[in-house]
Amino acid sequence: MTKIITAARAAEMIEDRDTVAISGNGAGMLEPSALIGSLAERFRASSRPRDLTLIHAGGMGDRKNRGLSPLAQKGLLRRIIGGYWATSPALCQMALQNEIAAYNLPMGVISRLYRTAAAGLPGLISRAGLHTFVDPRLSGGKLNPAAEADLVRLTKIDSEEYLFYTATVPDVCFIRAGAADENGYLSMDDEVASFDVLDMAMAAHNRGGLVIAQVGRVLPAGSIHPEDAVVPGYLVDALVVAEGQEPFYGAAANPVFISGDKRYTGAIEPLPLDQRKIIARRAFQELHPGSIAAVGVGVADGIAYIANEEGVDEQITLITDTGISGGISLRGDYFGAVFNHRAVIPMPAQFDFFEGGGADLCFLGFGEFDALGNVNVSRLGEQLVGVGGFIEISQFSKKAVFCGTLTSGGLQTKITEGGLQIVREGKFRKCPARVAEIGYNGEFAQAEGRTTLFITERAVFRLSDSGITLCEYAAGMDIEKDILANMDFQPGISPQLKEMDRRLFFQGNMGLQNMRG
């Protein structure tokens, strides 16, 4: 009996008040867009199914109408448990207007909760999120008043504090793969990675739910090599064929991914010399040979390009929260589509690695940071962003390096030989006295002995027991006018205050072939 059905038939299998888990991340990666579209169309036509709970670990969409945004219809959803929100602005608006019960939990927690549900366990015990906004002593990950249920609670084991995250069991999961055989065995041919699709499928199957997989093509039974079968066919209830699906939006236009093998031997253009490159270069200087460093989206996503430009990419290993090690990621919402990488592991295993302290350091963006070294990336003014993998990566790395411009909103700079000038200051300050929402707790980091740095285009700050300290500044900066006057708190000034390395501000490479040990 064939497992192949239409996308419309798949949508008809969803019942009122079902919990639906959907795979995907970034700009179309592993996104089952045909299934999402059919579910949205069925509701538009029939007002069914109603009151669904949606679970997604990664953010999906183009920050406009793609991804999860088609599901933003009143009555279709009653609750969302999401790791990253900003790529689906229509759902963000529903959350901000209190039209759905909205939760933001760490991306790695959600992906590992699938594994917990698959094992028949009630939830996940983790230190991830302690003393951040997902700690129930703050907001417990609740984004609005409609989010009444407590999904996170504080517990102790042998006097150590942990968070207990309640497992939400999917009735249906929508996943995606590059190919399937007729028996439903799935391979990730032409996909960027496998993310958490195996754990999602096990969670739904083991608890009596349905697993529906969107695939690019169906092959004869037994034609997928056993070592390539990421999801075994006995977990998959139905297949929906979406011919011509791409690994991410617009992949066919990207020469690196046209071949499908993600190997690229051509020249990689250096990044243009701008304020983002200055920050990435200065962050790169925190690496040493043999470093294992987690890199997140934002300004820090240029570090792999710096390593390539300097000819030292083989001396370090950069890893992403999606399970990819080595290589160079595309940037922005395409972050996670990596070429020339060395290994891919399941996303939940990558987060186990993070929480176990496996990363020497991490490079992450910041939305704002305050006098105590707290960092907010998840809720900036009226903008709902979501925390993604930020909490687990930053909380457990031995050194956390946060990267971003000192101000935002129209900031213009002029790079001089060896220094910087501010042409127009940004409208928005990013250093309030206290952040609006804590995703990284500076005092907790200090208590646990972690090193915390903040790198901007014009200054470098370090967190110490006395708070934020200015330790480097760019040549050409007036410290009072260009730095301190743009902060809502007064940082300490290091007795060893020095200029940032002038090589950061020159064209050409920096001559870092001999990295420090």
Order of alpha helices (4+ residues) and beta strands (2+ residues): alpha-beta-alpha-beta-beta-alpha-beta-alpha-beta-beta-beta-beta-beta-alpha-beta-beta-alpha-beta-alpha-beta-beta-beta-beta-beta-alpha-beta-beta-beta-beta-beta-alpha-beta-beta-beta-beta-beta-alpha-beta-beta-beta-beta
